[in-house]
Amino acid sequence: MQELKIKVNEELADNQAFSNFLKALPRTFNYEGTVIHSGRNVLRLIEAKGFGVAGVDNVMVKRYRGLFWFQKLDYTFFREPKCRKAFDNTAELRRRGFDAARELAVVEVWNHGLFQYAFFVSEVAKGVRLDDMVLRLQDVGRNDEVHRLIHQFAAHLKSLHEHGIFYNDMNCGNVICSQEEPNGQWHFCFVDTNRVKMMTPDQPLGLKVVLKDILLMNPKIGTVELFQEEYLKQRGLYTPQLASEVREIQRTRYEKKKHRLKKFFKRYKKKYYQWLGN
């Protein structure tokens, strides 16, 4: 027998229209809104004007999927589902003063006492992916603004780490940026927060702990070294030798080893998800 476990942002707890939307998601998800991404997880942009939430015209709904039977057992008895982590981590990020696409709800689908899959509903982050913004600026010759953007994001990430937050899944797709008026300062909003590790708020994290977070830049956009050096300077750690060591880690850990693994699994991933959907 199917059972839904729903967790809602307290600001929407009494919103009946939103509650009805959440309860219907297992039936309606495949037919509503616009698909933004389809792969291991599916992202849909769905209209939300009928919910009566001020300033929210659309919501982003992420469906986590692709669990084998042993994974269902794992998430039922041993591990907290990713959707709950995303909800709680997003709330904590915002509580500590960092912008993240506001968590609105989690809908978990259970069957015969076993976790099956889930939905995470959030506000839509306004802006452009960090790597896309860099490429846009480069295309129009705004290298000065690229440097300014990278400088400000390095400072933002440094602040994140100083507040005891290790993102643990930092990549350009998880950082949405926009430019504020009239001062032109860059604003950053985080998405996809389920892997974030929350440490003591007033305990700055050491470089070895957060090293994964500073290997985020896509090598194709040509700003890897600039970002890494800028971050090290912000932390007061920069030396040519240390910057060289970080670059070497970038090459060996991400461009070689991980690339080979991704290339291997990419052959079978599409067929696997097609099979799951049947």
KEKE-3310 file (N, C-alpha, C; in steps of 0.2 Angstrom, whole numbers, plus 5000, padded with zeros to 4 digits):
npx = (5004:5003:5010:5011:5024:5025:5034:5033:5037:5036:5030:5020:5012:4998:4992:4981:4979:4992:4995:4987:4992:5005:5001:4996:5007:5014:5006:5004:5016:5023:5017:5015:5021:5037:5051:5067:5078:5084:5088:5098:5091:5075:5071:5058:5050:5037:5021:5015:5006:4993:4995:4996:5007:5017:5027:5031:5030:5032:5038:5052:5053:5060:5063:5069:5076:5078:5082:5088:5083:5090:5095:5083:5081:5092:5089:5078:5080:5093:5099:5097:5085:5090:5082:5077:5089:5092:5081:5083:5097:5096:5088:5096:5108:5102:5099:5111:5115:5117:5112:5100:5090:5074:5068:5053:5045:5045:5041:5039:5038:5032:5030:5023:5030:5042:5054:5053:5054:5056:5051:5058:5053:5056:5059:5062:5079:5085:5094:5109:5119:5135:5146:5141:5139:5152:5156:5148:5152:5165:5163:5160:5171:5173:5183:5188:5177:5175:5186:5182:5170:5175:5183:5174:5166:5176:5178:5165:5164:5175:5169:5158:5165:5171:5160:5158:5154:5154:5152:5153:5149:5152:5150:5150:5136:5129:5129:5121:5121:5119:5118:5118:5109:5110:5124:5131:5137:5140:5129:5126:5118:5114:5110:5104:5108:5110:5121:5128:5139:5137:5146:5152:5146:5155:5168:5181:5185:5198:5210:5213:5201:5191:5196:5190:5180:5186:5189:5181:5179:5175:5186:5185:5181:5192:5196:5201:5213:5214:5203:5207:5219:5214:5206:5215:5222:5213:5211:5223:5233:5241:5254:5266:5270:5260:5249:5252:5252:5239:5234:5239:5232:5220:5221:5225:5215:5203:5203:5208:5208:5194:5187:5189:5182:5169:5167:5166:5155:5145:5142:5132:5123:5112:5104:5101:5093:5082:5078:5073:5062:5053)
npy = (4994:5011:5025:5042:5053:5069:5084:5100:5117:5128:5140:5138:5129:5129:5131:5126:5124:5122:5110:5101:5100:5095:5082:5076:5075:5062:5057:5067:5073:5069:5075:5089:5106:5111:5101:5103:5096:5080:5064:5055:5061:5070:5086:5098:5113:5121:5129:5140:5149:5148:5144:5155:5161:5174:5182:5170:5163:5151:5135:5124:5107:5093:5076:5063:5048:5030:5019:5004:4988:4985:4998:5004:4998:5002:5016:5016:5010:5013:5025:5043:5049:5058:5069:5074:5078:5088:5097:5101:5105:5116:5125:5127:5133:5145:5150:5153:5163:5163:5163:5152:5142:5143:5131:5122:5110:5092:5077:5061:5045:5030:5012:4998:4999:5002:5014:5022:5032:5050:5068:5084:5100:5117:5135:5144:5147:5163:5168:5164:5150:5148:5144:5146:5160:5165:5161:5169:5182:5181:5179:5191:5199:5203:5202:5208:5209:5195:5192:5200:5194:5181:5184:5189:5178:5169:5175:5173:5160:5157:5163:5155:5143:5148:5149:5136:5127:5114:5112:5100:5096:5104:5113:5121:5121:5121:5133:5148:5163:5181:5199:5212:5227:5245:5244:5234:5223:5205:5192:5177:5161:5146:5129:5112:5104:5093:5086:5093:5097:5101:5110:5115:5132:5143:5139:5139:5130:5119:5119:5106:5100:5106:5105:5099:5108:5118:5114:5117:5123:5122:5116:5119:5132:5140:5146:5140:5140:5154:5155:5146:5151:5164:5160:5154:5166:5174:5166:5168:5159:5158:5152:5151:5137:5130:5133:5127:5114:5112:5113:5102:5092:5095:5091:5077:5071:5075:5077:5066:5053:5053:5057:5046:5036:5042:5042:5028:5024:5031:5025:5016:5022:5029:5018:5011:5020:5021:5008:5007:5015:5008)
npz = (5000:4996:5003:5008:5014:5020:5021:5025:5022:5036:5034:5024:5029:5032:5019:5009:4995:4991:4998:4992:4980:4983:4987:4976:4968:4965:4955:4945:4941:4930:4920:4921:4920:4914:4908:4915:4917:4914:4919:4930:4940:4939:4934:4935:4930:4937:4937:4949:4953:4958:4971:4980:4986:4990:4978:4972:4957:4950:4954:4958:4955:4960:4956:4964:4959:4953:4961:4967:4974:4986:4989:4992:5004:5011:5012:5019:5032:5036:5031:5030:5018:5003:5000:5012:5018:5009:5011:5025:5025:5016:5023:5034:5028:5024:5036:5042:5035:5021:5004:4997:4986:4992:5002:5001:5002:5005:4998:5001:4994:5000:5000:5006:5018:5014:5008:4993:4982:4980:4981:4979:4983:4978:4979:4964:4959:4955:4941:4933:4929:4936:4928:4915:4916:4916:4904:4895:4898:4894:4880:4876:4878:4891:4901:4912:4920:4922:4931:4942:4945:4949:4959:4969:4971:4976:4988:4994:4995:5004:5015:5017:5021:5033:5041:5045:5035:5023:5007:4998:4986:4977:4962:4946:4942:4953:4958:4957:4949:4950:4945:4955:4956:4961:4961:4955:4961:4963:4966:4974:4974:4981:4975:4975:4988:4995:4999:5007:5021:5038:5050:5065:5068:5070:5068:5058:5043:5038:5025:5020:5023:5015:5002:4991:4988:4981:4969:4959:4947:4930:4919:4905:4904:4907:4919:4930:4937:4941:4949:4960:4964:4969:4979:4988:4991:4997:5009:5015:5012:5001:4991:4978:4977:4984:4976:4964:4968:4971:4958:4952:4959:4954:4941:4941:4949:4944:4930:4925:4932:4937:4925:4917:4924:4923:4909:4907:4914:4908:4896:4899:4907:4902:4896:4907:4915:4906:4906:4920:4919:4912)
capx = (5000:5007:5009:5015:5026:5026:5036:5031:5040:5031:5026:5015:5008:4991:4991:4977:4981:4999:4995:4984:4997:5010:4998:4995:5013:5016:5001:5004:5023:5026:5012:5015:5026:5042:5057:5073:5084:5081:5094:5097:5085:5071:5069:5053:5048:5029:5018:5013:5002:4987:4996:4995:5013:5019:5033:5032:5025:5034:5042:5056:5052:5065:5061:5074:5074:5084:5084:5088:5079:5095:5095:5077:5082:5097:5086:5072:5083:5100:5102:5092:5084:5093:5077:5077:5095:5091:5077:5086:5103:5094:5086:5102:5112:5099:5099:5118:5116:5119:5106:5099:5083:5071:5065:5046:5042:5047:5036:5042:5033:5033:5026:5023:5035:5049:5055:5053:5057:5054:5051:5060:5050:5059:5058:5067:5084:5085:5100:5113:5124:5142:5150:5138:5140:5159:5157:5145:5157:5171:5161:5159:5177:5173:5188:5189:5171:5176:5190:5178:5166:5179:5186:5169:5164:5181:5177:5159:5166:5179:5164:5155:5169:5172:5154:5158:5150:5158:5147:5154:5146:5153:5152:5147:5129:5125:5130:5117:5124:5116:5121:5114:5108:5114:5131:5134:5139:5138:5125:5126:5113:5116:5105:5106:5112:5109:5128:5132:5141:5136:5150:5151:5146:5160:5174:5183:5187:5205:5211:5212:5194:5187:5199:5185:5176:5189:5191:5174:5178:5175:5192:5184:5180:5199:5197:5202:5219:5212:5199:5210:5224:5211:5203:5220:5224:5208:5212:5230:5237:5244:5261:5266:5271:5254:5245:5255:5250:5232:5233:5241:5227:5214:5223:5225:5209:5197:5203:5211:5204:5187:5185:5189:5176:5163:5166:5164:5148:5141:5139:5127:5118:5105:5100:5099:5087:5077:5075:5070:5056:5048)
capy = (5000:5017:5030:5048:5057:5075:5089:5107:5124:5130:5146:5135:5123:5130:5132:5120:5123:5119:5104:5097:5100:5090:5075:5074:5074:5055:5056:5072:5075:5068:5079:5096:5110:5110:5098:5107:5091:5073:5060:5051:5064:5074:5093:5101:5119:5120:5135:5140:5155:5146:5143:5161:5163:5180:5182:5164:5161:5144:5131:5119:5101:5088:5069:5058:5041:5026:5015:4997:4986:4986:5005:5006:4995:5007:5023:5014:5008:5015:5032:5048:5051:5064:5074:5077:5082:5094:5102:5103:5109:5123:5129:5129:5138:5152:5152:5155:5170:5162:5162:5146:5142:5141:5124:5122:5104:5086:5072:5054:5039:5023:5006:4992:5001:5004:5020:5021:5038:5056:5074:5090:5106:5123:5141:5144:5152:5168:5170:5160:5146:5151:5143:5150:5167:5166:5160:5174:5187:5180:5179:5198:5202:5206:5198:5212:5207:5189:5192:5203:5188:5176:5187:5189:5171:5166:5178:5170:5153:5158:5165:5149:5139:5151:5147:5129:5124:5111:5110:5093:5094:5111:5113:5127:5120:5122:5140:5152:5170:5187:5205:5217:5234:5248:5243:5229:5217:5199:5188:5170:5157:5139:5124:5105:5105:5087:5083:5098:5095:5107:5109:5121:5138:5148:5135:5139:5124:5119:5118:5099:5098:5109:5105:5097:5113:5123:5111:5117:5127:5118:5117:5122:5140:5143:5150:5136:5143:5160:5154:5143:5156:5169:5158:5154:5172:5176:5163:5170:5153:5157:5152:5147:5130:5127:5134:5122:5107:5111:5112:5095:5088:5096:5087:5070:5068:5076:5077:5060:5047:5054:5057:5039:5033:5044:5039:5021:5023:5035:5021:5012:5026:5030:5012:5009:5024:5019:5001:5008:5019:5003)
capz = (5000:4995:5009:5007:5020:5018:5026:5022:5026:5041:5031:5020:5033:5031:5012:5007:4988:4990:5001:4987:4974:4985:4988:4969:4964:4962:4949:4940:4940:4923:4915:4923:4919:4909:4910:4915:4917:4914:4920:4936:4943:4934:4937:4932:4932:4937:4939:4956:4955:4962:4978:4983:4989:4987:4974:4969:4951:4948:4959:4955:4958:4958:4958:4965:4957:4951:4967:4967:4980:4992:4990:4996:5011:5014:5014:5024:5039:5038:5029:5029:5011:5001:5000:5019:5018:5005:5014:5031:5023:5013:5028:5038:5024:5024:5043:5043:5031:5014:5000:4993:4983:4998:5003:5001:5004:5003:4997:5001:4993:5003:4998:5011:5023:5011:5005:4986:4979:4983:4977:4983:4980:4981:4975:4958:4960:4949:4939:4928:4932:4937:4922:4909:4916:4914:4896:4892:4899:4890:4874:4874:4880:4898:4905:4919:4925:4924:4936:4947:4947:4952:4966:4973:4973:4981:4995:4996:4997:5010:5021:5018:5025:5039:5045:5046:5030:5018:5002:4997:4980:4974:4955:4943:4941:4959:4960:4952:4950:4947:4947:4959:4954:4956:4963:4951:4965:4961:4971:4973:4977:4980:4974:4976:4994:4999:5001:5012:5028:5042:5055:5070:5064:5071:5067:5051:5040:5036:5018:5018:5023:5010:4996:4986:4986:4977:4963:4956:4940:4924:4915:4899:4904:4908:4925:4936:4941:4943:4955:4965:4967:4972:4985:4993:4993:5002:5015:5017:5011:4994:4989:4971:4978:4986:4970:4960:4971:4970:4951:4951:4961:4949:4935:4942:4953:4941:4923:4922:4935:4937:4918:4914:4927:4920:4902:4907:4916:4903:4891:4902:4912:4898:4895:4914:4917:4901:4909:4926:4918:4909)
cpx = (5004:5005:5014:5017:5028:5028:5036:5035:5034:5027:5020:5011:5001:4988:4988:4979:4987:4999:4992:4988:5002:5007:4997:5001:5015:5012:5003:5011:5025:5022:5012:5021:5031:5048:5063:5079:5081:5087:5093:5091:5082:5069:5063:5051:5040:5026:5015:5009:4996:4989:4996:5001:5016:5026:5035:5027:5026:5038:5046:5055:5057:5063:5068:5072:5080:5086:5083:5085:5084:5096:5089:5078:5086:5093:5080:5075:5089:5102:5096:5091:5087:5088:5076:5083:5095:5087:5080:5093:5101:5092:5091:5107:5109:5099:5106:5120:5118:5112:5106:5092:5079:5067:5057:5043:5046:5041:5039:5036:5036:5028:5028:5029:5042:5049:5056:5057:5054:5054:5054:5057:5054:5057:5063:5072:5085:5092:5103:5118:5131:5146:5147:5139:5147:5159:5154:5149:5163:5170:5161:5165:5177:5177:5189:5183:5172:5180:5187:5173:5169:5181:5180:5166:5169:5180:5170:5160:5170:5174:5160:5159:5171:5166:5153:5154:5154:5152:5147:5152:5147:5155:5148:5139:5125:5126:5126:5119:5120:5119:5116:5114:5108:5122:5135:5138:5136:5135:5125:5121:5114:5109:5108:5111:5112:5115:5131:5133:5141:5141:5148:5151:5152:5167:5176:5186:5194:5205:5210:5205:5190:5190:5195:5181:5179:5192:5185:5174:5179:5181:5191:5183:5187:5200:5199:5208:5218:5208:5203:5215:5220:5208:5209:5223:5219:5209:5219:5235:5242:5252:5261:5267:5264:5249:5246:5252:5243:5230:5234:5235:5221:5215:5222:5218:5203:5197:5205:5207:5197:5184:5184:5183:5169:5162:5164:5157:5143:5138:5133:5121:5111:5101:5097:5093:5081:5073:5071:5063:5051:5044)
cpy = (5006:5022:5036:5051:5063:5080:5095:5112:5126:5136:5144:5130:5123:5132:5126:5118:5119:5112:5099:5095:5094:5083:5072:5073:5068:5054:5061:5075:5075:5072:5086:5099:5108:5106:5102:5102:5084:5068:5055:5054:5068:5080:5095:5108:5119:5127:5134:5146:5154:5145:5149:5163:5169:5180:5176:5162:5154:5141:5126:5112:5096:5081:5065:5051:5036:5022:5008:4994:4987:4993:5007:5004:5000:5013:5022:5013:5011:5022:5036:5049:5057:5070:5078:5081:5088:5099:5105:5107:5116:5127:5132:5134:5145:5155:5155:5161:5169:5160:5155:5146:5139:5135:5125:5116:5098:5081:5065:5049:5033:5018:5000:4993:5002:5010:5019:5027:5045:5062:5080:5096:5112:5129:5140:5149:5156:5169:5165:5156:5149:5151:5147:5157:5169:5166:5166:5181:5187:5181:5187:5202:5205:5202:5202:5210:5200:5188:5195:5197:5183:5178:5187:5182:5168:5168:5175:5163:5153:5159:5159:5144:5141:5150:5140:5125:5121:5109:5103:5091:5101:5110:5119:5127:5121:5129:5144:5160:5175:5193:5210:5224:5239:5247:5238:5223:5210:5195:5181:5166:5150:5134:5117:5104:5098:5084:5088:5096:5101:5106:5115:5128:5143:5144:5135:5132:5124:5118:5111:5097:5100:5109:5104:5103:5118:5120:5111:5119:5122:5120:5121:5130:5144:5148:5146:5139:5149:5160:5151:5148:5162:5166:5157:5160:5175:5173:5164:5164:5153:5157:5149:5140:5127:5128:5128:5115:5106:5110:5105:5090:5089:5091:5080:5067:5069:5075:5070:5054:5048:5054:5050:5035:5035:5042:5032:5020:5027:5030:5017:5016:5027:5024:5010:5013:5022:5012:5002:5011:5014:5000)
cpz = (5000:5000:5007:5014:5018:5023:5022:5026:5030:5038:5027:5023:5032:5024:5009:4999:4987:4993:4996:4982:4976:4985:4981:4965:4961:4955:4943:4938:4933:4918:4916:4921:4913:4912:4909:4914:4917:4914:4926:4940:4938:4938:4932:4935:4932:4940:4946:4958:4959:4969:4983:4988:4986:4984:4971:4963:4949:4954:4955:4959:4956:4961:4958:4963:4956:4957:4966:4974:4986:4994:4994:5003:5015:5017:5019:5031:5041:5037:5028:5021:5009:5001:5006:5020:5015:5008:5020:5029:5020:5018:5033:5035:5025:5031:5045:5038:5024:5010:4996:4991:4989:4997:5004:5004:5002:5003:4996:4999:4995:5001:5003:5016:5021:5007:4997:4982:4982:4979:4982:4980:4983:4976:4969:4959:4954:4947:4934:4931:4931:4930:4916:4910:4914:4907:4893:4893:4895:4882:4871:4876:4887:4903:4912:4923:4927:4931:4943:4950:4951:4959:4971:4975:4977:4988:4998:4999:5003:5016:5022:5023:5032:5044:5046:5041:5024:5013:5000:4990:4975:4966:4952:4943:4947:4962:4955:4954:4947:4949:4950:4956:4961:4956:4958:4955:4963:4967:4969:4977:4976:4979:4975:4982:4998:5002:5006:5019:5033:5049:5060:5067:5065:5071:5060:5049:5037:5028:5016:5018:5017:5003:4990:4983:4981:4971:4958:4949:4935:4920:4908:4899:4906:4914:4931:4940:4944:4950:4961:4968:4971:4979:4990:4995:4998:5009:5018:5017:5005:4994:4982:4972:4979:4980:4965:4962:4970:4963:4949:4953:4957:4943:4936:4945:4948:4933:4920:4925:4935:4930:4915:4917:4924:4913:4902:4908:4911:4898:4893:4906:4908:4898:4902:4916:4912:4904:4915:4924:4915:4915)
residu = (MET:GLN:GLU:LEU:LYS:ILE:LYS:VAL:ASN:GLU:GLU:LEU:ALA:ASP:ASN:GLN:ALA:PHE:SER:ASN:PHE:LEU:LYS:ALA:LEU:PRO:ARG:THR:PHE:ASN:TYR:GLU:GLY:THR:VAL:ILE:HIS:SER:GLY:ARG:ASN:VAL:LEU:ARG:LEU:ILE:GLU:ALA:LYS:GLY:PHE:GLY:VAL:ALA:GLY:VAL:ASP:ASN:VAL:MET:VAL:LYS:ARG:TYR:ARG:GLY:LEU:PHE:TRP:PHE:GLN:LYS:LEU:ASP:TYR:THR:PHE:PHE:ARG:GLU:PRO:LYS:CYS:ARG:LYS:ALA:PHE:ASP:ASN:THR:ALA:GLU:LEU:ARG:ARG:ARG:GLY:PHE:ASP:ALA:ALA:ARG:GLU:LEU:ALA:VAL:VAL:GLU:VAL:TRP:ASN:HIS:GLY:LEU:PHE:GLN:TYR:ALA:PHE:PHE:VAL:SER:GLU:VAL:ALA:LYS:GLY:VAL:ARG:LEU:ASP:ASP:MET:VAL:LEU:ARG:LEU:GLN:ASP:VAL:GLY:ARG:ASN:ASP:GLU:VAL:HIS:ARG:LEU:ILE:HIS:GLN:PHE:ALA:ALA:HIS:LEU:LYS:SER:LEU:HIS:GLU:HIS:GLY:ILE:PHE:TYR:ASN:ASP:MET:ASN:CYS:GLY:ASN:VAL:ILE:CYS:SER:GLN:GLU:GLU:PRO:ASN:GLY:GLN:TRP:HIS:PHE:CYS:PHE:VAL:ASP:THR:ASN:ARG:VAL:LYS:MET:MET:THR:PRO:ASP:GLN:PRO:LEU:GLY:LEU:LYS:VAL:VAL:LEU:LYS:ASP:ILE:LEU:LEU:MET:ASN:PRO:LYS:ILE:GLY:THR:VAL:GLU:LEU:PHE:GLN:GLU:GLU:TYR:LEU:LYS:GLN:ARG:GLY:LEU:TYR:THR:PRO:GLN:LEU:ALA:SER:GLU:VAL:ARG:GLU:ILE:GLN:ARG:THR:ARG:TYR:GLU:LYS:LYS:LYS:HIS:ARG:LEU:LYS:LYS:PHE:PHE:LYS:ARG:TYR:LYS:LYS:LYS:TYR:TYR:GLN:TRP:LEU:GLY:ASN)
# end
